[in-house]
Amino acid sequence: MILEKAMPEDSEILTIITKKAKAYWGYSEEQIEIWSDALTVTKTYIETKSVYKLSVENQIVAYYSYFDEDEETVKLDNLFVLPEYIGKGIGQFLMHDFLNRLQETSFKKVMLHSEPNAEMFYAKFGFIKIGQFETSIKNRFLPILELNINQR
């Protein structure tokens, strides 16, 4: 496995990973298409955010991204793994790498809007639910999660 900073030319494969990983949770092709803009990783996004890709046997299979929300808070914006690699420890590997990177910063907390189906994954790392908001799908809510880095 090789983890390295993503390059702008990775935008297409990262978008594919995002859409396939989202569809893994049972969302229809129509719903994925409705969300297409939100699920697209642009070259500009890669140039302006911290984006790290994970390759296995020269194939990009997962990535995560984050950005500063303010001087004390970082937002974990994406963490996606191709469905055929889910359950193989790659998500945990990415989370550990992300949290280790933060140890060398002045950030005090991490915020994220979680896929409802992934909330328990983040809870294993100490994230707690501090709120939620309704999505474009009626009665579907995205949990707002927070992790105090100093208590990790």
CORGI-V88448 format. One record per pair of residues at least 12 apart in sequence whose ideal C-beta (glycine too) atoms are under 7 Angstrom apart, sorted by sequence separation. I is the first residue (numbers start at 1). J is the second residue. D is the distance in Angstrom with one decimal. If there is no record, write none. Layout:
# CORGI-V88448
I	J	D
I	J	D
This chain:
# CORGI-V88448
51	63	6.3
52	64	5.8
64	76	6.9
65	77	4.9
79	91	6.6
132	144	6.0
19	32	5.4
65	78	4.5
131	144	4.1
51	65	4.3
64	78	6.0
129	143	5.0
130	144	5.5
50	65	6.3
63	78	6.9
64	79	4.3
79	94	5.8
129	144	7.0
130	145	7.0
49	65	5.1
50	66	5.2
79	95	7.0
129	145	5.8
130	146	4.9
22	39	6.1
49	66	6.9
50	67	6.5
63	80	6.2
128	145	6.7
49	67	4.6
62	80	6.4
127	145	4.1
128	146	6.0
62	81	4.1
127	146	6.6
19	39	5.2
61	81	6.7
62	82	6.5
127	147	4.7
18	39	4.8
61	82	4.8
126	147	5.4
76	98	6.6
125	147	6.7
18	41	6.2
62	85	6.4
122	145	5.3
15	39	6.7
61	85	4.8
116	140	6.8
119	143	5.0
15	40	5.0
116	141	6.7
15	41	4.8
99	125	6.9
116	142	6.7
126	152	6.0
14	41	4.0
116	143	6.4
49	77	6.7
62	90	5.1
74	102	6.4
114	142	6.5
61	90	6.8
113	142	4.7
114	143	4.7
11	41	5.2
64	94	4.9
91	121	6.3
95	125	5.5
11	42	5.8
113	144	5.9
114	145	5.2
11	43	4.8
62	94	6.1
66	98	6.7
74	107	4.7
112	145	5.1
64	98	5.6
73	107	6.6
76	110	5.6
8	43	3.8
11	46	5.9
72	107	6.2
111	146	5.5
10	46	6.5
54	90	6.4
72	108	4.5
73	109	5.3
74	110	5.5
75	111	5.0
76	112	4.2
110	146	7.0
72	109	6.6
75	112	6.4
109	146	5.8
110	147	4.4
8	46	5.0
73	111	5.8
109	147	6.3
7	46	6.9
8	47	5.7
14	53	6.9
109	148	5.3
110	149	6.5
6	46	5.2
54	94	6.4
108	148	6.9
109	149	6.0
108	149	5.8
69	111	6.2
107	149	6.0
108	150	6.2
10	53	5.8
17	60	7.0
6	51	4.0
17	62	6.7
52	97	7.0
5	51	7.0
6	52	6.3
17	63	6.4
5	52	6.0
6	53	4.4
13	60	5.0
102	149	5.6
4	52	6.8
3	52	5.8
4	53	6.4
14	63	5.4
10	60	6.5
3	54	5.0
1	54	6.1
2	55	4.6
99	152	6.7
1	56	5.5
6	63	6.2
21	80	4.0
24	83	4.3
18	78	6.8
21	81	5.9
21	82	6.6
18	80	5.0
20	82	5.9
21	83	6.4
24	86	6.6
17	80	5.1
20	83	5.8
17	82	5.5
25	115	6.4
25	117	4.6
3	97	6.0
